[in-house]
Amino acid sequence: MISIQLQGKPTNLTIIQIYAPTTEAEESTIDDFYMDLQQILDDVPKKDAILIIGDWNAKVGETAVPGIVGKFGLGKRNEADERLLDFCQENHMIITNTCFQ
């Protein structure tokens, strides 16, 4: 993971680049990944706009989840989807690439 804060007006932008463990990784590795990411996110100033980009190794599927997943997801959900959806819900985040065709 890497994080950068860009100074901007009217708000700053924090970009966090990630590469999530695959579904074949040990549960402790996945737990550590999400704990580390949460720590980085908690350290971001509350007024910053935040983008988390990279490879989540998760498929959220075609089913929309109001406020989190749009109607343009692809494929069928995999094992990593629930953890990602929970993370997004807890942090009030949207998986934006599922909102546009």
N, CA, C and O atoms as CSV, one atom per row, in Angstrom:
chain,resi,resn,atom,element,x,y,z
A,1,MET,N,N,0.837,-1.168,0.000
A,1,MET,CA,C,0.000,0.000,0.000
A,1,MET,C,C,0.886,1.236,0.000
A,1,MET,O,O,1.972,1.265,0.579
A,2,ILE,N,N,0.377,2.238,-0.667
A,2,ILE,CA,C,1.052,3.524,-0.674
A,2,ILE,C,C,-0.024,4.602,-0.681
A,2,ILE,O,O,-1.084,4.434,-1.284
A,3,SER,N,N,0.260,5.702,-0.007
A,3,SER,CA,C,-0.710,6.780,0.105
A,3,SER,C,C,-0.025,8.101,-0.215
A,3,SER,O,O,1.127,8.323,0.158
A,4,ILE,N,N,-0.749,8.978,-0.912
A,4,ILE,CA,C,-0.229,10.307,-1.225
A,4,ILE,C,C,-1.364,11.309,-1.040
A,4,ILE,O,O,-2.513,11.040,-1.389
A,5,GLN,N,N,-1.016,12.473,-0.482
A,5,GLN,CA,C,-2.000,13.542,-0.333
A,5,GLN,C,C,-1.618,14.675,-1.273
A,5,GLN,O,O,-0.492,15.173,-1.235
A,6,LEU,N,N,-2.566,15.081,-2.121
A,6,LEU,CA,C,-2.365,16.182,-3.051
A,6,LEU,C,C,-3.117,17.396,-2.534
A,6,LEU,O,O,-4.309,17.322,-2.234
A,7,GLN,N,N,-2.417,18.504,-2.434
A,7,GLN,CA,C,-3.033,19.742,-1.977
A,7,GLN,C,C,-3.935,20.281,-3.075
A,7,GLN,O,O,-3.526,20.337,-4.235
A,8,GLY,N,N,-5.129,20.669,-2.739
A,8,GLY,CA,C,-6.063,21.175,-3.725
A,8,GLY,C,C,-7.033,22.165,-3.128
A,8,GLY,O,O,-7.095,22.343,-1.912
A,9,LYS,N,N,-7.782,22.799,-3.988
A,9,LYS,CA,C,-8.830,23.723,-3.568
A,9,LYS,C,C,-10.088,23.344,-4.318
A,9,LYS,O,O,-10.021,23.225,-5.542
A,10,PRO,N,N,-11.186,23.152,-3.705
A,10,PRO,CA,C,-11.499,23.509,-2.328
A,10,PRO,C,C,-11.130,22.427,-1.321
A,10,PRO,O,O,-11.280,22.642,-0.118
A,11,THR,N,N,-10.651,21.269,-1.776
A,11,THR,CA,C,-10.312,20.206,-0.836
A,11,THR,C,C,-9.061,19.483,-1.308
A,11,THR,O,O,-8.714,19.524,-2.488
A,12,ASN,N,N,-8.396,18.828,-0.382
A,12,ASN,CA,C,-7.242,18.007,-0.728
A,12,ASN,C,C,-7.718,16.643,-1.194
A,12,ASN,O,O,-8.845,16.237,-0.911
A,13,LEU,N,N,-6.857,15.944,-1.903
A,13,LEU,CA,C,-7.164,14.614,-2.413
A,13,LEU,C,C,-6.130,13.640,-1.883
A,13,LEU,O,O,-4.929,13.855,-2.045
A,14,THR,N,N,-6.587,12.576,-1.254
A,14,THR,CA,C,-5.700,11.502,-0.823
A,14,THR,C,C,-5.956,10.296,-1.710
A,14,THR,O,O,-7.093,9.846,-1.854
A,15,ILE,N,N,-4.888,9.780,-2.302
A,15,ILE,CA,C,-4.971,8.594,-3.153
A,15,ILE,C,C,-4.222,7.474,-2.442
A,15,ILE,O,O,-3.068,7.630,-2.043
A,16,ILE,N,N,-4.902,6.348,-2.294
A,16,ILE,CA,C,-4.302,5.166,-1.678
A,16,ILE,C,C,-4.257,4.083,-2.750
A,16,ILE,O,O,-5.292,3.692,-3.289
A,17,GLN,N,N,-3.069,3.605,-3.052
A,17,GLN,CA,C,-2.880,2.545,-4.050
A,17,GLN,C,C,-2.734,1.228,-3.303
A,17,GLN,O,O,-1.903,1.109,-2.403
A,18,ILE,N,N,-3.546,0.232,-3.678
A,18,ILE,CA,C,-3.506,-1.061,-2.973
A,18,ILE,C,C,-3.381,-2.218,-3.962
A,18,ILE,O,O,-3.669,-2.083,-5.152
A,19,TYR,N,N,-2.949,-3.344,-3.438
A,19,TYR,CA,C,-3.035,-4.625,-4.129
A,19,TYR,C,C,-3.461,-5.624,-3.065
A,19,TYR,O,O,-2.662,-6.030,-2.221
A,20,ALA,N,N,-4.727,-6.013,-3.114
A,20,ALA,CA,C,-5.292,-6.890,-2.080
A,20,ALA,C,C,-4.842,-8.333,-2.277
A,20,ALA,O,O,-4.573,-8.758,-3.401
A,21,PRO,N,N,-4.762,-9.078,-1.191
A,21,PRO,CA,C,-4.443,-10.505,-1.305
A,21,PRO,C,C,-5.523,-11.230,-2.104
A,21,PRO,O,O,-6.682,-10.814,-2.111
A,22,THR,N,N,-5.146,-12.295,-2.764
A,22,THR,CA,C,-6.116,-13.092,-3.515
A,22,THR,C,C,-6.957,-13.928,-2.564
A,22,THR,O,O,-6.677,-13.996,-1.367
A,23,THR,N,N,-7.983,-14.560,-3.102
A,23,THR,CA,C,-8.856,-15.404,-2.276
A,23,THR,C,C,-8.118,-16.639,-1.765
A,23,THR,O,O,-8.585,-17.303,-0.839
A,24,GLU,N,N,-6.983,-16.944,-2.357
A,24,GLU,CA,C,-6.204,-18.110,-1.920
A,24,GLU,C,C,-5.249,-17.794,-0.775
A,24,GLU,O,O,-4.617,-18.698,-0.228
A,25,ALA,N,N,-5.139,-16.512,-0.408
A,25,ALA,CA,C,-4.252,-16.112,0.689
A,25,ALA,C,C,-4.811,-16.593,2.023
A,25,ALA,O,O,-6.009,-16.839,2.159
A,26,GLU,N,N,-3.923,-16.721,2.998
A,26,GLU,CA,C,-4.353,-17.114,4.331
A,26,GLU,C,C,-5.235,-16.021,4.930
A,26,GLU,O,O,-5.051,-14.838,4.644
A,27,GLU,N,N,-6.178,-16.419,5.751
A,27,GLU,CA,C,-7.117,-15.479,6.364
A,27,GLU,C,C,-6.379,-14.400,7.158
A,27,GLU,O,O,-6.799,-13.243,7.171
A,28,SER,N,N,-5.292,-14.771,7.813
A,28,SER,CA,C,-4.529,-13.784,8.602
A,28,SER,C,C,-3.910,-12.720,7.695
A,28,SER,O,O,-3.810,-11.559,8.093
A,29,THR,N,N,-3.496,-13.092,6.494
A,29,THR,CA,C,-2.941,-12.132,5.540
A,29,THR,C,C,-4.014,-11.152,5.090
A,29,THR,O,O,-3.762,-9.952,4.977
A,30,ILE,N,N,-5.203,-11.667,4.834
A,30,ILE,CA,C,-6.327,-10.819,4.425
A,30,ILE,C,C,-6.717,-9.883,5.571
A,30,ILE,O,O,-6.962,-8.697,5.351
A,31,ASP,N,N,-6.774,-10.419,6.796
A,31,ASP,CA,C,-7.087,-9.595,7.967
A,31,ASP,C,C,-6.070,-8.474,8.134
A,31,ASP,O,O,-6.438,-7.327,8.386
A,32,ASP,N,N,-4.787,-8.809,7.994
A,32,ASP,CA,C,-3.722,-7.808,8.119
A,32,ASP,C,C,-3.863,-6.725,7.051
A,32,ASP,O,O,-3.676,-5.543,7.337
A,33,PHE,N,N,-4.190,-7.124,5.828
A,33,PHE,CA,C,-4.373,-6.162,4.745
A,33,PHE,C,C,-5.464,-5.155,5.100
A,33,PHE,O,O,-5.256,-3.946,4.993
A,34,TYR,N,N,-6.620,-5.650,5.519
A,34,TYR,CA,C,-7.730,-4.751,5.835
A,34,TYR,C,C,-7.449,-3.905,7.077
A,34,TYR,O,O,-7.888,-2.757,7.142
A,35,MET,N,N,-6.730,-4.444,8.061
A,35,MET,CA,C,-6.368,-3.649,9.237
A,35,MET,C,C,-5.402,-2.533,8.844
A,35,MET,O,O,-5.551,-1.398,9.299
A,36,ASP,N,N,-4.413,-2.845,8.004
A,36,ASP,CA,C,-3.464,-1.825,7.551
A,36,ASP,C,C,-4.165,-0.746,6.739
A,36,ASP,O,O,-3.899,0.443,6.918
A,37,LEU,N,N,-5.057,-1.158,5.850
A,37,LEU,CA,C,-5.790,-0.198,5.038
A,37,LEU,C,C,-6.670,0.693,5.907
A,37,LEU,O,O,-6.751,1.901,5.682
A,38,GLN,N,N,-7.320,0.104,6.887
A,38,GLN,CA,C,-8.173,0.888,7.790
A,38,GLN,C,C,-7.339,1.905,8.563
A,38,GLN,O,O,-7.781,3.032,8.786
A,39,GLN,N,N,-6.138,1.513,8.970
A,39,GLN,CA,C,-5.262,2.436,9.697
A,39,GLN,C,C,-4.871,3.618,8.814
A,39,GLN,O,O,-4.889,4.763,9.266
A,40,ILE,N,N,-4.519,3.346,7.558
A,40,ILE,CA,C,-4.186,4.428,6.626
A,40,ILE,C,C,-5.393,5.336,6.441
A,40,ILE,O,O,-5.266,6.560,6.467
A,41,LEU,N,N,-6.552,4.740,6.256
A,41,LEU,CA,C,-7.779,5.512,6.048
A,41,LEU,C,C,-8.118,6.356,7.274
A,41,LEU,O,O,-8.558,7.498,7.137
A,42,ASP,N,N,-7.921,5.813,8.450
A,42,ASP,CA,C,-8.194,6.551,9.683
A,42,ASP,C,C,-7.264,7.753,9.848
A,42,ASP,O,O,-7.623,8.728,10.508
A,43,ASP,N,N,-6.072,7.688,9.253
A,43,ASP,CA,C,-5.098,8.773,9.358
A,43,ASP,C,C,-5.332,9.889,8.338
A,43,ASP,O,O,-4.706,10.946,8.424
A,44,VAL,N,N,-6.225,9.663,7.377
A,44,VAL,CA,C,-6.522,10.683,6.371
A,44,VAL,C,C,-7.400,11.760,7.011
A,44,VAL,O,O,-8.378,11.437,7.685
A,45,PRO,N,N,-7.060,13.037,6.808
A,45,PRO,CA,C,-7.921,14.099,7.345
A,45,PRO,C,C,-9.358,13.946,6.838
A,45,PRO,O,O,-9.585,13.613,5.675
A,46,LYS,N,N,-10.305,14.190,7.713
A,46,LYS,CA,C,-11.726,13.949,7.411
A,46,LYS,C,C,-12.243,14.768,6.241
A,46,LYS,O,O,-13.196,14.350,5.584
A,47,LYS,N,N,-11.643,15.924,5.958
A,47,LYS,CA,C,-12.127,16.781,4.872
A,47,LYS,C,C,-11.574,16.385,3.502
A,47,LYS,O,O,-12.032,16.904,2.484
A,48,ASP,N,N,-10.604,15.483,3.460
A,48,ASP,CA,C,-10.011,15.073,2.182
A,48,ASP,C,C,-10.979,14.235,1.357
A,48,ASP,O,O,-11.764,13.456,1.899
A,49,ALA,N,N,-10.913,14.406,0.041
A,49,ALA,CA,C,-11.549,13.456,-0.867
A,49,ALA,C,C,-10.594,12.268,-0.949
A,49,ALA,O,O,-9.376,12.449,-0.967
A,50,ILE,N,N,-11.141,11.058,-0.998
A,50,ILE,CA,C,-10.303,9.857,-0.957
A,50,ILE,C,C,-10.599,8.977,-2.162
A,50,ILE,O,O,-11.756,8.729,-2.502
A,51,LEU,N,N,-9.528,8.508,-2.803
A,51,LEU,CA,C,-9.624,7.490,-3.857
A,51,LEU,C,C,-8.770,6.310,-3.424
A,51,LEU,O,O,-7.590,6.470,-3.112
A,52,ILE,N,N,-9.362,5.138,-3.406
A,52,ILE,CA,C,-8.583,3.928,-3.185
A,52,ILE,C,C,-8.579,3.203,-4.524
A,52,ILE,O,O,-9.625,2.777,-5.014
A,53,ILE,N,N,-7.405,3.069,-5.105
A,53,ILE,CA,C,-7.292,2.469,-6.429
A,53,ILE,C,C,-6.369,1.261,-6.365
A,53,ILE,O,O,-5.543,1.139,-5.460
A,54,GLY,N,N,-6.520,0.380,-7.329
A,54,GLY,CA,C,-5.666,-0.784,-7.392
A,54,GLY,C,C,-6.473,-2.030,-7.683
A,54,GLY,O,O,-7.561,-1.964,-8.256
A,55,ASP,N,N,-5.936,-3.153,-7.288
A,55,ASP,CA,C,-6.568,-4.439,-7.537
A,55,ASP,C,C,-7.062,-5.029,-6.220
A,55,ASP,O,O,-6.272,-5.403,-5.353
A,56,TRP,N,N,-8.383,-5.104,-6.090
A,56,TRP,CA,C,-8.991,-5.646,-4.878
A,56,TRP,C,C,-9.074,-7.164,-4.912
A,56,TRP,O,O,-9.337,-7.784,-3.882
A,57,ASN,N,N,-8.855,-7.776,-6.069
A,57,ASN,CA,C,-9.009,-9.224,-6.221
A,57,ASN,C,C,-10.383,-9.689,-5.729
A,57,ASN,O,O,-10.517,-10.745,-5.111
A,58,ALA,N,N,-11.388,-8.878,-6.018
A,58,ALA,CA,C,-12.759,-9.188,-5.617
A,58,ALA,C,C,-13.685,-8.924,-6.789
A,58,ALA,O,O,-13.451,-8.017,-7.588
A,59,LYS,N,N,-14.726,-9.714,-6.884
A,59,LYS,CA,C,-15.770,-9.498,-7.875
A,59,LYS,C,C,-17.057,-9.241,-7.113
A,59,LYS,O,O,-17.512,-10.080,-6.336
A,60,VAL,N,N,-17.638,-8.070,-7.343
A,60,VAL,CA,C,-18.843,-7.707,-6.610
A,60,VAL,C,C,-20.108,-8.070,-7.369
A,60,VAL,O,O,-21.210,-7.891,-6.851
A,61,GLY,N,N,-19.970,-8.577,-8.586
A,61,GLY,CA,C,-21.112,-9.079,-9.332
A,61,GLY,C,C,-22.001,-8.014,-9.928
A,61,GLY,O,O,-21.731,-6.817,-9.827
A,62,GLU,N,N,-23.062,-8.476,-10.548
A,62,GLU,CA,C,-23.985,-7.607,-11.275
A,62,GLU,C,C,-25.110,-7.055,-10.413
A,62,GLU,O,O,-25.851,-6.179,-10.859
A,63,THR,N,N,-25.251,-7.542,-9.206
A,63,THR,CA,C,-26.334,-7.109,-8.334
A,63,THR,C,C,-25.964,-5.812,-7.630
A,63,THR,O,O,-24.949,-5.742,-6.937
A,64,ALA,N,N,-26.788,-4.791,-7.808
A,64,ALA,CA,C,-26.547,-3.501,-7.167
A,64,ALA,C,C,-26.770,-3.602,-5.666
A,64,ALA,O,O,-27.654,-4.321,-5.202
A,65,VAL,N,N,-25.964,-2.878,-4.924
A,65,VAL,CA,C,-26.127,-2.735,-3.481
A,65,VAL,C,C,-26.243,-1.228,-3.244
A,65,VAL,O,O,-25.249,-0.515,-3.377
A,66,PRO,N,N,-27.423,-0.731,-2.898
A,66,PRO,CA,C,-27.635,0.711,-2.778
A,66,PRO,C,C,-26.572,1.403,-1.929
A,66,PRO,O,O,-26.290,0.997,-0.801
A,67,GLY,N,N,-25.992,2.454,-2.496
A,67,GLY,CA,C,-24.994,3.223,-1.789
A,67,GLY,C,C,-23.593,2.661,-1.825
A,67,GLY,O,O,-22.658,3.303,-1.345
A,68,ILE,N,N,-23.421,1.452,-2.395
A,68,ILE,CA,C,-22.087,0.840,-2.426
A,68,ILE,C,C,-21.731,0.365,-3.832
A,68,ILE,O,O,-20.692,0.746,-4.370
A,69,VAL,N,N,-22.581,-0.461,-4.425
A,69,VAL,CA,C,-22.315,-1.048,-5.741
A,69,VAL,C,C,-23.392,-0.601,-6.722
A,69,VAL,O,O,-24.586,-0.701,-6.439
A,70,GLY,N,N,-22.954,-0.104,-7.882
A,70,GLY,CA,C,-23.897,0.281,-8.921
A,70,GLY,C,C,-24.396,-0.925,-9.691
A,70,GLY,O,O,-24.083,-2.064,-9.343
A,71,LYS,N,N,-25.162,-0.682,-10.723
A,71,LYS,CA,C,-25.772,-1.781,-11.476
A,71,LYS,C,C,-24.907,-2.290,-12.628
A,71,LYS,O,O,-25.369,-3.105,-13.426
A,72,PHE,N,N,-23.658,-1.823,-12.727
A,72,PHE,CA,C,-22.815,-2.221,-13.841
A,72,PHE,C,C,-21.603,-3.046,-13.428
A,72,PHE,O,O,-20.568,-2.995,-14.092
A,73,GLY,N,N,-21.716,-3.799,-12.348
A,73,GLY,CA,C,-20.653,-4.719,-11.973
A,73,GLY,C,C,-20.598,-5.868,-12.962
A,73,GLY,O,O,-21.522,-6.057,-13.754
A,74,LEU,N,N,-19.530,-6.627,-12.920
A,74,LEU,CA,C,-19.360,-7.722,-13.873
A,74,LEU,C,C,-19.265,-9.069,-13.171
A,74,LEU,O,O,-18.815,-9.156,-12.029
A,75,GLY,N,N,-19.684,-10.095,-13.853
A,75,GLY,CA,C,-19.489,-11.458,-13.385
A,75,GLY,C,C,-20.286,-11.821,-12.154
A,75,GLY,O,O,-21.254,-11.159,-11.780
A,76,LYS,N,N,-19.836,-12.907,-11.535
A,76,LYS,CA,C,-20.461,-13.385,-10.308
A,76,LYS,C,C,-19.550,-13.079,-9.144
A,76,LYS,O,O,-18.328,-13.032,-9.282
A,77,ARG,N,N,-20.155,-12.877,-8.016
A,77,ARG,CA,C,-19.385,-12.558,-6.816
A,77,ARG,C,C,-18.429,-13.696,-6.471
A,77,ARG,O,O,-18.712,-14.869,-6.717
A,78,ASN,N,N,-17.288,-13.314,-5.892
A,78,ASN,CA,C,-16.357,-14.329,-5.416
A,78,ASN,C,C,-16.213,-14.219,-3.903
A,78,ASN,O,O,-16.917,-13.435,-3.266
A,79,GLU,N,N,-15.317,-14.992,-3.333
A,79,GLU,CA,C,-15.180,-15.056,-1.875
A,79,GLU,C,C,-14.763,-13.730,-1.254
A,79,GLU,O,O,-15.073,-13.471,-0.092
A,80,ALA,N,N,-14.070,-12.893,-2.004
A,80,ALA,CA,C,-13.548,-11.640,-1.459
A,80,ALA,C,C,-14.582,-10.518,-1.450
A,80,ALA,O,O,-14.343,-9.460,-0.868
A,81,ASP,N,N,-15.716,-10.740,-2.085
A,81,ASP,CA,C,-16.690,-9.653,-2.226
A,81,ASP,C,C,-17.272,-9.203,-0.898
A,81,ASP,O,O,-17.425,-8.001,-0.683
A,82,GLU,N,N,-17.596,-10.104,-0.014
A,82,GLU,CA,C,-18.236,-9.726,1.253
A,82,GLU,C,C,-17.325,-8.833,2.089
A,82,GLU,O,O,-17.778,-7.856,2.685
A,83,ARG,N,N,-16.051,-9.172,2.127
A,83,ARG,CA,C,-15.105,-8.372,2.912
A,83,ARG,C,C,-15.001,-6.961,2.331
A,83,ARG,O,O,-14.986,-5.979,3.074
A,84,LEU,N,N,-14.931,-6.865,1.000
A,84,LEU,CA,C,-14.859,-5.557,0.351
A,84,LEU,C,C,-16.140,-4.757,0.586
A,84,LEU,O,O,-16.083,-3.568,0.899
A,85,LEU,N,N,-17.289,-5.407,0.434
A,85,LEU,CA,C,-18.562,-4.710,0.656
A,85,LEU,C,C,-18.697,-4.238,2.098
A,85,LEU,O,O,-19.178,-3.132,2.345
A,86,ASP,N,N,-18.283,-5.053,3.040
A,86,ASP,CA,C,-18.316,-4.649,4.456
A,86,ASP,C,C,-17.407,-3.446,4.694
A,86,ASP,O,O,-17.776,-2.501,5.390
A,87,PHE,N,N,-16.213,-3.498,4.106
A,87,PHE,CA,C,-15.267,-2.388,4.248
A,87,PHE,C,C,-15.871,-1.100,3.694
A,87,PHE,O,O,-15.793,-0.046,4.327
A,88,CYS,N,N,-16.468,-1.191,2.521
A,88,CYS,CA,C,-17.083,-0.014,1.901
A,88,CYS,C,C,-18.232,0.519,2.748
A,88,CYS,O,O,-18.365,1.729,2.930
A,89,GLN,N,N,-19.051,-0.373,3.257
A,89,GLN,CA,C,-20.187,0.058,4.074
A,89,GLN,C,C,-19.706,0.738,5.357
A,89,GLN,O,O,-20.234,1.784,5.735
A,90,GLU,N,N,-18.727,0.166,6.016
A,90,GLU,CA,C,-18.216,0.729,7.274
A,90,GLU,C,C,-17.594,2.106,7.067
A,90,GLU,O,O,-17.626,2.949,7.963
A,91,ASN,N,N,-17.026,2.331,5.876
A,91,ASN,CA,C,-16.317,3.580,5.612
A,91,ASN,C,C,-17.074,4.525,4.686
A,91,ASN,O,O,-16.523,5.522,4.218
A,92,HIS,N,N,-18.343,4.205,4.424
A,92,HIS,CA,C,-19.196,5.050,3.583
A,92,HIS,C,C,-18.556,5.318,2.226
A,92,HIS,O,O,-18.445,6.464,1.791
A,93,MET,N,N,-18.133,4.229,1.559
A,93,MET,CA,C,-17.471,4.340,0.270
A,93,MET,C,C,-18.297,3.656,-0.810
A,93,MET,O,O,-19.094,2.758,-0.540
A,94,ILE,N,N,-18.082,4.106,-2.036
A,94,ILE,CA,C,-18.797,3.591,-3.204
A,94,ILE,C,C,-17.788,2.979,-4.162
A,94,ILE,O,O,-16.708,3.532,-4.369
A,95,ILE,N,N,-18.135,1.840,-4.746
A,95,ILE,CA,C,-17.302,1.225,-5.774
A,95,ILE,C,C,-17.719,1.878,-7.086
A,95,ILE,O,O,-18.625,1.406,-7.774
A,96,THR,N,N,-17.042,2.967,-7.416
A,96,THR,CA,C,-17.512,3.853,-8.490
A,96,THR,C,C,-17.487,3.229,-9.881
A,96,THR,O,O,-18.316,3.581,-10.720
A,97,ASN,N,N,-16.559,2.311,-10.147
A,97,ASN,CA,C,-16.521,1.747,-11.498
A,97,ASN,C,C,-17.702,0.829,-11.790
A,97,ASN,O,O,-17.837,0.339,-12.911
A,98,THR,N,N,-18.558,0.588,-10.799
A,98,THR,CA,C,-19.771,-0.182,-11.036
A,98,THR,C,C,-20.978,0.740,-11.302
A,98,THR,O,O,-22.085,0.271,-11.568
A,99,CYS,N,N,-20.744,2.028,-11.226
A,99,CYS,CA,C,-21.840,3.001,-11.401
A,99,CYS,C,C,-21.991,3.463,-12.834
A,99,CYS,O,O,-22.991,4.094,-13.177
A,100,PHE,N,N,-21.015,3.161,-13.680
A,100,PHE,CA,C,-21.036,3.621,-15.065
A,100,PHE,C,C,-20.796,2.464,-16.012
A,100,PHE,O,O,-19.974,1.588,-15.743
A,101,GLN,N,N,-21.515,2.463,-17.119
A,101,GLN,CA,C,-21.386,1.386,-18.085
A,101,GLN,C,C,-20.133,1.564,-18.922
A,101,GLN,O,O,-19.854,0.745,-19.798
